Amino acid sequence: MFLIPFAGAIVSFLLFLSHWLETYQVRGKQYNKNRNPSYVSLSNLVKFNTNLLYDYSSALLFLIVSLVQFHMTAEFANSFSLFPYLFGFHIPLLLLIGPLCYLYFEKMSNGSIDKVPFIHLVPSILSIGFILLLRATNGNDIMNLGQSKFWGQSSEKWIFLLLGLGVVSIFFYTSQILFLFVKWRIQSKEDLKTSFPPFLRLIVYTTSITFLFLIAQIFYMEVFLLACSGLFLLLIYIFLQRTNRFEMIPNFETETSVARYKESRTKGIDIQHVIKRLDYLMNIEHLYTNEELTLQTLASRLDLDSHQLSEILNHNLGIGFRNYINEFRLETAAKLLKENPGMTIIRIIYASGFNSKSAFHTLFQKKYGVTPQVYRKNFL
């Protein structure tokens, strides 16, 4: 019986290695890019480092699933009589599976790390202390776990309670993912046309396996083998899809990103305050003169994510980010042309924030109807 969770643990560990190596390579490329001082600011470097959990969420998820199954294997093989201190270590890990699933979903759909704050890790951290209180010090303690008492209840009951809490936690997070996905589907049917059916099947199958584990743990232990087999088949399927470079859910990242982008992200944000801060950054700090200014950089100055800022610019100011910045740059260039006749046009171009002469001339003539040279002559 222990061979099935053992095989599942091996497959999970291989998936962990695959996701970890892929993420490591991607982050390495991003880091090398960020080391270029002409490309990135300090805020982007900080953001790069703080997204560690977010970026490695898939790798951590498969690692934890692997460790939980190794614990199952050891339990079936009665190995904890040799390593009593390791008994129960799967419970804190089990409580991490739900938050990591949600974080992985956020990552795949281009969400924000703020959607799963670190407070979601608290149950897992607290359970570590609880397990230490119930820990066995030798093999006999494990065999007699049901006879030891804690707060009037046997230690075995507390273990079962924590295991049940871990499974309920997985139910909770997967239901949140399903609710969000169904909401997007209702709001924009075309956006999730190809990814919705396979995603729904995956969620239903995963939830069924989780339910079987809950039944096995609380009511009928004979179902445990069926649950382990179901989990093993799921992991094999994911592994084969990844090995053959097939999309398990076609167009998932693309379609969910579109659906997420269309959903309002500005609820609870004082938009007028944001607009005032934008005005300050543009008119007082002249942030637009930075040639490398990006939507993400400006959003970080406003304590927003890029999607929120984009929505505010488009819906509240009726203008996209690039046009918004170029308006300030063009007005500055026009002012310099009028007030500084001795300043060369090339200096004016860079002083106003443009990094392309051709783009400047095209945009300037489109806005003012004449070339910069003619515009200056009109004020001499």
C-alpha positions, -999 to +999 in steps of 0.1 A: +000+000+000+029+024+008+042+021-028+015+043-043+022+074-021+059+067-025+055+068-063+034+099-060+061+116-039+087+108-065+066+123-094+058+154-072+095+159-065+103+157-102+077+183-109+092+204-081+126+202-098+112+211-132+093+242-119+122+253-097+147+251-125+124+270-149+117+297-124+153+300-115+163+305-151+136+331-157+145+350-126+182+348-136+174+365-169+153+391-151+181+398-126+207+402-154+183+426-171+177+445-138+215+449-132+216+473-162+214+507-145+198+523-176+169+499-174+158+496-138+153+516-106+159+506-070+121+500-066+121+474-094+150+456-077+131+455-044+100+442-062+121+415-079+134+402-045+100+404-027+083+383-053+103+352-044+073+334-029+051+345-057+075+333-084+084+300-068+048+292-057+044+263-082+077+247-072+069+250-035+035+235-041+049+204-057+076+201-031+051+202-003+029+177-020+059+154-023+069+158+014+033+151+025+033+119+004+067+109+018+052+112+053+023+090+042+048+064+030+067+065+063+035+062+082+025+031+063+059+016+066+060+022+104+092+042+100+084+067+127+095+043+154+130+051+141+125+088+135+098+099+161+106+136+159+094+137+123+060+124+131+033+150+122+055+173+102+030+169+073+003+189+091+020+224+087+028+215+051-008+204+045-020+239+057+003+255+031-012+237+001-043+259-001-025+293+000+001+281-024-026+268-048-042+303-047-009+320-051+000+298-081-034+307-096-027+344-091+007+339-108-007+320-138-035+346-143-011+376-139-026+386-105-009+403-076+010+389-046-013+411-024-041+387-031-026+362-008-010+381+021+014+364+045-013+362+071-026+331+052+006+313+063-002+319+100-022+286+105+007+266+092+032+284+114+010+280+145+005+244+138+043+239+140+042+250+177+012+228+183+029+197+168+059+204+190+036+202+220+022+169+209+055+155+195+067+120+203+101+115+218+104+078+210+087+051+190+066+039+220+051+074+223+038+071+187+023+037+193+006+051+225-004+084+209-041+078+216-034+075+254-016+108+259-038+138+268-038+174+258-066+198+270-087+169+280-085+152+246-062+125+233-033+136+212-046+113+184-079+133+182-059+166+180-039+151+151-071+142+133-085+176+140-055+193+125-055+170+095-092+178+089-084+215+092-057+211+065-081+194+041-108+220+048-082+247+041-076+232+007-114+231+000-116+267+010-089+280-013-099+258-043-135+271-039-122+307-039-104+299-071-134+283-087-157+312-076-134+337-092-131+317-124-168+312-127-174+349-121-150+358-149-168+333-171-202+348-165-189+384-170-170+376-202-180+344-218-157+347-249-126+355-229-125+320-212-139+301-241-112+274-243-097+274-208-129+271-188-140+235-195-106+219-188-101+241-158-135+231-144-127+194-149-093+198-131-109+216-102-137+190-098-112+161-100-088+177-075-117+185-051-129+150-053-095+136-044-094+161-014-128+149-003-117+113-004-088+121+018-112+138+043-135+108+043-106+084+048-091+105+077-124+109+096-147+081+087-134+052+065-097+046+063-101+021+035-108+050+011-073+062+016-058+040-010-083+052-036-075+088-027-037+082-030-043+065-064-063+094-076-036+119-066-009+097-082-029+096-115-033+134-114+004+140-108+013+115-136-010+134-160+006+168-151+041+153-154+034+139-189+018+171-201+048+191-188+073+166-203+057+168-237+054+206-234+016+205-238-007+230-222-027+213-195-053+240-198-051+256-233-047+294-234-052+296-196-027+324-189-038+345-219-075+342-213-075+346-176-052+377-179-077+393-203-106+385-180-088+397-149-078+429-167-114+437-175-125+432-139-123+464-119-094+466-096-100+500-081-126+492-055-117+508-022-091+531-038-095+569-033-092+577-070-093+615-066-064+612-042-045+591-067-052+617-094-039+645-071-007+625-065-003+619-102-006+656-108+021+663-082+045+637-097+040+652-131+039+689-124+062+692-094+086+663-096+085+662-135+087+624-134+079+623-172+114+636-180+127+602-170+133+585-204+129+550-187+096+558-170+072+528-173+037+521-162+050+498-135+074+523-122+048+550-120+023+526-103+049+517-077+053+554-068+015+555-062+014+523-042-007+507-069-002+478-093+001+485-130-034+472-138-050+496-112-031+526-126-040+517-162-077+514-152-076+548-135-060+565-165-083+549-190-116+551-171-112+583-151-089+604-173-098+589-206-062+584-218-037+556-219-004+557-201+018+564-231-004+592-243-007+606-208+031+608-204+037+621-240+012+650-234+034+663-206+066+658-226+051+676-256+039+706-235+074+708-219+091+707-254+068+734-267+075+756-237+113+752-241+110+760-278+092+793-270+113+803-240+148+791-249+157+801-285+193+793-279+186+757-269+191+731-296+161+709-306+181+678-298+186+690-262+150+699-259+140+664-271+160+647-243+152+674-217+114+668-221+118+630-217+118+617-252+145+592-262+137+591-299+140+620-323+117+605-349+090+597-323+092+633-310+089+649-344+060+627-354+041+633-321+049+671-320+036+676-356+005+656-349-003+677-318+007+712-330+003+708-368+038+721-376+074+709-371+093+720-340+114+744-362+084+761-376+068+763-341+098+780-327+100+805-356+064+816-349+075+829-315+107+846-325 
